[in-house]
Amino acid sequence: MVQMESDSNLAAGDVAPDFELPGVDGETYTLDSFADDEALLLVFTCNHCPYAQAKFDLLNELAAEYDDVAVVGINPNDAAEYPDDSFEAMKEWTEEGRIQYDAYLRDESQAVTREYGAVCTPDPFLFAKEDGEFRLVYQGRLDDALNPEDEPTRFHIREAIDAVLAGEDVDLEWEPSRGCSIKWKTD
């Protein structure tokens, strides 16, 4: 495990890059799939990383609590080297109820991950709908627990989501997310 901190290519106000990715539910998803939502939380994540696993419950809770926010996991890891991150394993973890996001997508080519500039798992990006487009309003830590075994005392992502849904600016310092490095393909 290589611990990384996020350093995205995107800046506040940038439009979310479009994508077309398969979901574990058999559907294909694009940004338009979430057009009815007020906000979109994209989290580059995976199954095997202890940092990502430590955030499953929080992300599941967010997906259940917020009707106007789509919580979407995107797994870009090299499944040949990390079989727990295969599409089949993603489906199993969803069927078992370990992952209950609004959508869990596979970025097999890793192109979407590169376009967003995600570098670790989990690496969250929160977008708010503005004039029909999703614009970046927060990119950083989900909470203040920096290690998998730490208990969080502050939930940055909840503060950011609540601000978006209240029509307010997200007034949070963008501290880099911390997690396992994305497992890039070498071929």
C-alpha positions as CSV (number, residue, x, y, z in Angstrom):
1,M,0.0,0.0,0.0
2,V,1.4,3.4,-1.0
3,Q,-0.3,6.3,0.8
4,M,-1.0,9.2,-1.4
5,E,-2.7,12.6,-1.1
6,S,-5.0,13.9,-3.8
7,D,-3.9,16.6,-6.2
8,S,-6.6,17.1,-8.8
9,N,-6.4,18.7,-12.2
10,L,-9.8,20.4,-11.6
11,A,-10.3,23.7,-9.9
12,A,-13.4,25.2,-8.2
13,G,-16.1,26.0,-10.7
14,D,-14.8,23.6,-13.4
15,V,-17.4,21.6,-15.2
16,A,-17.3,17.9,-14.5
17,P,-15.7,16.0,-17.4
18,D,-18.2,13.7,-19.1
19,F,-17.8,10.0,-19.0
20,E,-19.5,6.8,-20.1
21,L,-18.9,3.9,-17.7
22,P,-20.5,0.6,-16.9
23,G,-22.2,0.1,-13.6
24,V,-22.4,-3.0,-11.5
25,D,-26.2,-3.0,-12.1
26,G,-25.7,-3.6,-15.8
27,E,-26.5,0.0,-16.8
28,T,-24.2,2.4,-18.5
29,Y,-23.8,5.8,-16.8
30,T,-22.9,9.3,-18.0
31,L,-23.2,12.7,-16.3
32,D,-26.7,13.0,-17.9
33,S,-27.7,9.9,-15.8
34,F,-27.7,12.2,-12.8
35,A,-29.3,15.2,-14.4
36,D,-32.2,15.2,-11.9
37,D,-29.9,15.5,-8.9
38,E,-28.8,18.9,-7.3
39,A,-25.4,17.6,-6.6
40,L,-23.1,14.7,-7.7
41,L,-20.5,13.2,-5.4
42,L,-18.0,11.2,-7.5
43,V,-15.6,9.2,-5.4
44,F,-12.7,7.4,-7.0
45,T,-12.5,4.3,-4.8
46,C,-12.0,0.6,-4.8
47,N,-12.7,-2.6,-2.9
48,H,-9.3,-3.6,-1.5
49,C,-7.8,-0.4,0.0
50,P,-8.3,-0.1,3.8
51,Y,-8.7,3.7,3.5
52,A,-11.5,3.2,1.0
53,Q,-13.1,0.5,3.1
54,A,-13.1,2.8,6.1
55,K,-15.4,5.2,4.2
56,F,-17.9,2.6,2.9
57,D,-20.3,3.2,5.7
58,L,-20.2,7.0,5.4
59,L,-20.7,6.8,1.6
60,N,-23.6,4.3,2.0
61,E,-25.2,6.7,4.6
62,L,-24.8,9.7,2.3
63,A,-26.5,7.8,-0.6
64,A,-29.4,6.8,1.7
65,E,-29.8,10.2,3.4
66,Y,-29.6,12.7,0.5
67,D,-32.3,12.3,-2.1
68,D,-31.0,15.2,-4.2
69,V,-27.4,14.0,-4.3
70,A,-26.1,11.1,-6.4
71,V,-23.3,9.2,-4.6
72,V,-21.2,7.5,-7.3
73,G,-18.1,5.3,-6.8
74,I,-15.7,4.9,-9.6
75,N,-13.2,2.0,-9.4
76,P,-10.2,2.5,-11.7
77,N,-7.7,0.0,-10.3
78,D,-5.8,-2.5,-12.3
79,A,-7.9,-5.7,-11.6
80,A,-5.2,-8.0,-13.1
81,E,-2.9,-7.0,-10.2
82,Y,-5.7,-6.4,-7.7
83,P,-8.4,-9.1,-8.2
84,D,-10.5,-7.7,-5.3
85,D,-11.1,-4.6,-7.6
86,S,-12.4,-6.6,-10.6
87,F,-15.8,-5.8,-12.0
88,E,-17.0,-9.2,-10.7
89,A,-15.8,-8.4,-7.2
90,M,-17.4,-5.0,-7.4
91,K,-20.8,-6.7,-8.2
92,E,-20.3,-9.2,-5.4
93,W,-19.6,-6.4,-2.8
94,T,-22.7,-4.5,-4.0
95,E,-24.9,-7.6,-3.9
96,E,-23.6,-8.4,-0.3
97,G,-24.6,-4.9,0.7
98,R,-21.1,-3.7,1.6
99,I,-21.4,-1.0,-1.0
100,Q,-24.7,0.7,-1.4
101,Y,-23.9,3.8,-3.5
102,D,-26.4,5.2,-6.0
103,A,-24.0,3.8,-8.7
104,Y,-20.7,1.9,-8.6
105,L,-18.9,2.2,-11.9
106,R,-15.8,0.6,-13.5
107,D,-13.2,2.8,-15.2
108,E,-11.4,-0.1,-17.0
109,S,-9.4,2.2,-19.3
110,Q,-8.5,4.6,-16.4
111,A,-9.1,7.5,-18.8
112,V,-11.8,9.1,-16.7
113,T,-9.7,8.9,-13.6
114,R,-6.8,10.6,-15.4
115,E,-9.1,13.3,-16.8
116,Y,-10.3,14.1,-13.2
117,G,-6.8,13.9,-11.8
118,A,-7.7,11.4,-9.1
119,V,-4.6,9.9,-7.5
120,C,-5.8,7.9,-4.4
121,T,-8.7,5.9,-3.1
122,P,-10.9,7.4,-1.9
123,D,-10.6,10.7,-3.8
124,P,-13.9,12.6,-3.7
125,F,-15.2,15.3,-6.0
126,L,-18.4,17.2,-5.2
127,F,-20.2,18.9,-8.0
128,A,-23.3,21.2,-7.7
129,K,-25.8,21.7,-10.5
130,E,-25.5,25.2,-11.9
131,D,-27.3,26.2,-15.1
132,G,-27.7,22.6,-16.1
133,E,-24.0,21.7,-15.6
134,F,-22.2,20.0,-12.7
135,R,-19.5,22.4,-11.4
136,L,-16.8,21.5,-8.9
137,V,-17.5,23.0,-5.4
138,Y,-15.4,20.7,-3.2
139,Q,-12.5,18.3,-3.7
140,G,-10.8,16.9,-0.6
141,R,-11.3,14.8,2.5
142,L,-14.6,13.2,3.3
143,D,-13.9,13.6,7.0
144,D,-11.1,14.3,9.5
145,A,-10.1,10.7,10.1
146,L,-6.7,10.5,8.4
147,N,-6.1,6.8,8.9
148,P,-8.5,3.8,8.4
149,E,-8.6,3.0,12.2
150,D,-9.3,6.7,13.2
151,E,-12.8,7.7,14.3
152,P,-13.9,10.9,12.5
153,T,-15.1,13.9,14.5
154,R,-15.9,16.2,11.6
155,F,-17.5,15.3,8.3
156,H,-16.3,17.7,5.7
157,I,-18.4,16.2,2.9
158,R,-21.6,16.5,4.9
159,E,-20.8,20.2,5.5
160,A,-20.2,20.7,1.8
161,I,-23.4,18.8,0.7
162,D,-25.5,20.7,3.2
163,A,-24.1,24.0,1.9
164,V,-24.9,23.1,-1.7
165,L,-28.4,22.0,-0.9
166,A,-29.0,25.2,1.1
167,G,-27.9,27.2,-2.0
168,E,-24.8,28.5,-0.2
169,D,-21.1,28.5,-1.2
170,V,-19.0,25.7,0.2
171,D,-16.7,27.4,2.7
172,L,-14.2,24.7,3.4
173,E,-10.5,24.5,2.9
174,W,-9.7,21.8,0.3
175,E,-7.4,19.5,2.2
176,P,-6.2,16.6,0.1
177,S,-7.8,13.3,0.5
178,R,-5.6,10.5,1.8
179,G,-5.6,6.9,0.7
180,C,-4.0,4.1,-1.3
181,S,-2.4,5.1,-4.6
182,I,-4.5,4.3,-7.6
183,K,-3.2,1.1,-9.2
184,W,-2.3,2.2,-12.7
185,K,-1.9,-0.3,-15.5
186,T,1.6,-0.7,-16.7
187,D,0.9,-2.0,-20.2
